[in-house]
Amino acid sequence: MEKVWINGNLVNRGEAKISVFDHGLVTGDGVFETIGVYGGIAFALNRHLARLQRSATGIGLPALDLEAIGNGVKLLLEENCCKDGKLRITVTGGESELGSDRIGSPVTMIIATGPRSAGAPTAMVQVAPWPRNEKGILAGLKTISYAENVAGLAWARAKGADEVIFGNTVGNLCEGSGSNIFVVVDGEAYTPPLSSGALGGITRDLIVSRLGIKERDFPLDILYSQDLQECFLSSSVREAQGISHIDGNPTNVAPGPVTTEIGKAFSRLIAEELERGGTL
């Protein structure tokens, strides 16, 4: 029977419980990471754990026991015989009262596994009429306060799209609800800088640092410009996924040649890193 790891204990999935007074449930006070699992290895685990701590620090949670969480990841992958799938780590503010104040309780730590779909080579996106606040307190943090993403994605799906794309308050391109976005202009791929308010996605950062892709601000209107040759999404689950339609209109080509090459290069990077242990 599939297990879930909660605060150091393995429990059956159907019996996994947290308090109804947990601050994550009461207020959305918490952080999380979603990690791709390849051959029983949580890819780039060290980078994900480091970002988990950055996000926790960013919302005022105490220092996390990353060693315990890392050990829990390995134990759960073995227990669930999870060879290829995805894994989610969630940390909340712990037990609370019915309000916004924390009461100093230990954090709640949860790890769970699930399937990872192969994913389509392309996606359709819808550009949101609401901006990301690049100066907000949660900008660049991966928190469980996800209502904005949930509502935005539901709105996009109602229009037949697979993902929603946000601009920011100054009108520049930012990110998707659960993905980063790249655009190809003059034959080169670019992604918005973190100052745009975009989350520093693990896949995004590996593409930038390992494959030499540049960061650059673009107006949101680049998505409607004739200068746009290709565009694609990235995430730990999507890897590099071409964008075939924007607001229901087809793009020039998807996945285009630059997107395809980056996707192949990232797949090689994964394979090479997995041979070295894959934790990065």
C-alpha positions as CSV (number, residue, x, y, z in Angstrom):
1,M,0.0,0.0,0.0
2,E,1.3,3.5,-0.9
3,K,2.8,5.4,1.9
4,V,3.1,9.1,2.8
5,W,5.9,10.6,5.0
6,I,4.6,12.9,7.7
7,N,7.0,14.4,10.3
8,G,9.4,11.5,10.0
9,N,6.8,8.8,10.0
10,L,5.6,6.6,7.1
11,V,1.8,6.1,7.1
12,N,-0.6,4.6,4.7
13,R,-1.9,7.1,2.2
14,G,-5.5,6.5,3.2
15,E,-4.7,7.1,6.9
16,A,-2.5,10.2,6.4
17,K,-3.8,13.0,8.6
18,I,-2.9,16.5,9.8
19,S,-4.8,18.7,12.2
20,V,-7.7,20.8,11.0
21,F,-6.0,23.6,12.9
22,D,-2.8,23.3,10.8
23,H,-1.8,26.8,9.7
24,G,-1.3,25.5,6.1
25,L,-5.0,24.6,6.1
26,V,-6.2,27.6,8.0
27,T,-4.3,30.3,6.2
28,G,-2.2,28.7,3.4
29,D,0.9,29.3,5.5
30,G,3.5,27.0,3.9
31,V,6.0,26.2,1.2
32,F,6.4,23.3,-1.2
33,E,8.5,21.7,-3.9
34,T,7.5,19.4,-6.8
35,I,10.3,17.2,-8.0
36,G,10.6,14.9,-11.0
37,V,11.6,11.3,-10.2
38,Y,13.7,9.4,-12.8
39,G,14.9,5.8,-12.2
40,G,14.1,6.1,-8.5
41,I,16.1,9.4,-8.1
42,A,14.6,12.7,-7.1
43,F,16.2,14.9,-9.7
44,A,18.1,18.0,-8.5
45,L,17.0,17.2,-4.9
46,N,19.6,19.5,-3.4
47,R,18.5,22.5,-5.4
48,H,14.9,21.8,-4.5
49,L,15.8,21.6,-0.8
50,A,17.8,24.8,-1.0
51,R,14.8,26.6,-2.6
52,L,12.4,25.1,-0.1
53,Q,14.5,26.7,2.7
54,R,14.7,30.0,0.8
55,S,10.9,30.1,0.5
56,A,10.5,29.1,4.1
57,T,12.9,31.9,5.2
58,G,11.0,34.3,2.9
59,I,7.7,33.8,4.7
60,G,9.3,33.7,8.2
61,L,9.3,29.9,8.9
62,P,12.2,28.6,11.0
63,A,15.2,26.8,9.6
64,L,14.1,23.4,8.2
65,D,15.6,20.0,9.0
66,L,16.7,19.5,5.4
67,E,18.6,16.4,6.3
68,A,15.5,14.7,7.7
69,I,13.5,15.8,4.7
70,G,16.1,14.5,2.3
71,N,16.2,11.2,4.1
72,G,12.5,11.0,4.1
73,V,12.5,11.5,0.3
74,K,14.8,8.6,-0.2
75,L,12.9,6.4,2.2
76,L,9.6,7.1,0.6
77,L,10.8,6.5,-2.9
78,E,12.0,3.1,-1.8
79,E,8.9,2.3,0.1
80,N,6.6,3.3,-2.7
81,C,8.8,1.7,-5.4
82,C,8.6,5.0,-7.2
83,K,10.9,4.7,-10.2
84,D,9.5,7.3,-12.5
85,G,7.0,9.9,-11.2
86,K,6.9,13.0,-9.2
87,L,7.3,13.8,-5.6
88,R,6.0,16.7,-3.5
89,I,7.5,18.1,-0.3
90,T,5.2,20.4,1.7
91,V,6.1,22.3,4.9
92,T,3.5,24.3,6.8
93,G,3.5,26.6,9.8
94,G,2.2,23.8,12.0
95,E,-0.6,23.8,14.6
96,S,-2.3,27.2,14.9
97,E,-5.4,29.0,16.1
98,L,-8.1,30.2,13.8
99,G,-6.3,33.3,12.6
100,S,-3.2,34.6,10.9
101,D,-0.9,34.5,13.9
102,R,1.5,31.6,14.3
103,I,1.7,30.2,17.8
104,G,5.3,28.8,17.7
105,S,4.3,25.2,16.9
106,P,6.8,22.9,15.1
107,V,6.3,23.0,11.3
108,T,4.4,20.2,9.6
109,M,6.5,18.3,7.0
110,I,4.8,16.1,4.4
111,I,6.3,14.1,1.5
112,A,4.1,12.3,-1.1
113,T,4.7,10.6,-4.4
114,G,2.5,10.4,-7.5
115,P,2.7,9.6,-11.3
116,R,4.3,11.9,-13.8
117,S,2.6,12.0,-17.2
118,A,4.9,12.0,-20.2
119,G,3.3,15.3,-21.2
120,A,2.4,16.6,-24.6
121,P,5.2,18.1,-26.8
122,T,3.2,21.4,-27.0
123,A,0.8,23.4,-24.9
124,M,-1.8,26.1,-25.5
125,V,-1.6,29.2,-23.3
126,Q,-4.0,32.0,-22.4
127,V,-2.6,35.4,-21.3
128,A,-4.2,36.5,-18.0
129,P,-5.8,40.0,-17.6
130,W,-4.4,40.1,-14.0
131,P,-0.8,40.9,-13.3
132,R,1.8,39.3,-11.0
133,N,3.0,41.7,-8.3
134,E,6.8,41.6,-8.8
135,K,7.3,43.7,-5.6
136,G,4.9,41.6,-3.5
137,I,6.1,39.8,-0.3
138,L,5.6,36.4,-2.0
139,A,7.3,37.3,-5.3
140,G,9.8,34.6,-6.2
141,L,8.7,32.3,-3.4
142,K,7.1,28.8,-3.9
143,T,4.3,28.9,-1.3
144,I,1.1,26.9,-0.8
145,S,-0.8,30.2,-1.1
146,Y,-1.8,29.1,-4.6
147,A,-5.3,30.5,-5.0
148,E,-4.1,33.0,-7.6
149,N,-2.6,30.3,-9.7
150,V,-5.6,27.9,-9.2
151,A,-8.1,30.6,-10.3
152,G,-5.9,31.8,-13.2
153,L,-5.4,28.2,-14.5
154,A,-9.1,27.4,-14.2
155,W,-9.9,30.6,-16.2
156,A,-7.4,29.6,-18.9
157,R,-8.7,26.0,-19.0
158,A,-12.3,27.3,-19.4
159,K,-11.0,28.9,-22.6
160,G,-9.4,25.7,-23.8
161,A,-5.8,26.4,-22.8
162,D,-3.4,24.3,-20.8
163,E,-1.6,27.0,-19.0
164,V,-2.1,30.7,-18.0
165,I,0.6,33.3,-18.6
166,F,1.0,36.3,-16.3
167,G,2.6,39.7,-17.0
168,N,3.7,41.9,-14.1
169,T,2.6,45.3,-12.9
170,V,4.9,47.2,-15.3
171,G,3.6,45.3,-18.3
172,N,6.5,42.8,-18.8
173,L,6.3,39.1,-19.4
174,C,6.5,37.1,-16.1
175,E,5.6,33.4,-15.8
176,G,2.9,30.8,-15.9
177,S,0.9,29.4,-13.0
178,G,3.3,26.5,-12.6
179,S,5.9,27.1,-15.2
180,N,8.5,29.5,-16.5
181,I,8.3,30.9,-20.0
182,F,11.0,31.4,-22.7
183,V,10.7,33.3,-25.9
184,V,12.8,33.0,-29.1
185,V,13.7,36.3,-30.8
186,D,16.3,36.7,-33.6
187,G,17.1,33.0,-33.2
188,E,18.0,33.3,-29.5
189,A,16.1,32.1,-26.5
190,Y,15.5,34.4,-23.5
191,T,13.6,34.1,-20.2
192,P,12.4,36.9,-17.9
193,P,14.8,37.8,-15.1
194,L,13.8,37.0,-11.5
195,S,13.3,40.8,-11.0
196,S,10.1,40.3,-13.2
197,G,8.6,38.5,-10.2
198,A,9.0,35.1,-11.8
199,L,9.8,32.1,-9.6
200,G,13.4,30.8,-10.1
201,G,12.3,27.4,-11.4
202,I,14.8,24.6,-11.0
203,T,14.4,23.6,-14.7
204,R,14.6,27.2,-15.7
205,D,17.7,27.9,-13.7
206,L,19.4,24.8,-15.1
207,I,18.6,25.8,-18.7
208,V,19.9,29.3,-18.0
209,S,23.1,28.2,-16.2
210,R,24.0,25.0,-18.0
211,L,22.7,25.8,-21.5
212,G,23.7,29.4,-21.6
213,I,20.3,30.9,-22.1
214,K,20.0,34.7,-21.4
215,E,17.7,36.6,-19.1
216,R,16.0,39.6,-20.5
217,D,12.8,41.7,-19.9
218,F,10.3,41.7,-22.7
219,P,6.9,43.5,-22.8
220,L,4.0,41.2,-22.4
221,D,3.1,42.2,-26.0
222,I,6.1,40.2,-27.3
223,L,3.7,37.2,-27.3
224,Y,1.7,39.0,-30.1
225,S,4.7,40.4,-31.9
226,Q,5.9,39.3,-35.3
227,D,9.4,39.3,-33.7
228,L,8.4,36.2,-31.7
229,Q,9.7,33.1,-33.5
230,E,9.0,30.5,-30.9
231,C,8.2,30.2,-27.2
232,F,8.1,27.4,-24.7
233,L,7.4,26.5,-21.1
234,S,9.6,24.9,-18.5
235,S,9.0,23.1,-15.2
236,S,10.2,20.0,-13.4
237,V,7.3,18.1,-14.9
238,R,7.1,19.8,-18.4
239,E,10.9,20.0,-18.9
240,A,10.8,22.1,-22.2
241,Q,7.4,22.2,-23.8
242,G,6.6,24.2,-26.9
243,I,3.7,26.7,-27.0
244,S,1.5,26.0,-29.9
245,H,-1.3,28.6,-29.3
246,I,-1.6,31.9,-27.6
247,D,-5.1,33.1,-26.8
248,G,-6.4,30.5,-29.2
249,N,-4.2,31.7,-32.1
250,P,-1.5,29.4,-33.5
251,T,2.2,30.3,-33.1
252,N,4.6,30.1,-36.0
253,V,5.9,26.7,-35.1
254,A,5.8,24.4,-32.0
255,P,8.0,23.0,-30.9
256,G,10.3,25.1,-33.0
257,P,14.0,24.2,-33.8
258,V,15.4,26.2,-30.9
259,T,12.9,24.7,-28.5
260,T,13.6,21.2,-29.8
261,E,17.4,21.7,-29.4
262,I,17.0,23.0,-25.9
263,G,14.7,20.1,-25.0
264,K,17.2,17.6,-26.3
265,A,20.1,19.3,-24.5
266,F,18.1,19.3,-21.2
267,S,17.3,15.6,-21.6
268,R,21.0,14.9,-22.1
269,L,21.8,17.0,-19.0
270,I,19.3,14.9,-17.0
271,A,20.8,11.7,-18.2
272,E,24.3,12.8,-17.5
273,E,23.5,14.0,-14.0
274,L,21.5,10.9,-13.2
275,E,24.7,8.9,-13.9
276,R,26.4,11.0,-11.2
277,G,23.6,10.5,-8.7
278,G,21.2,13.2,-10.0
279,T,20.9,15.2,-6.7
280,L,22.7,18.3,-8.0
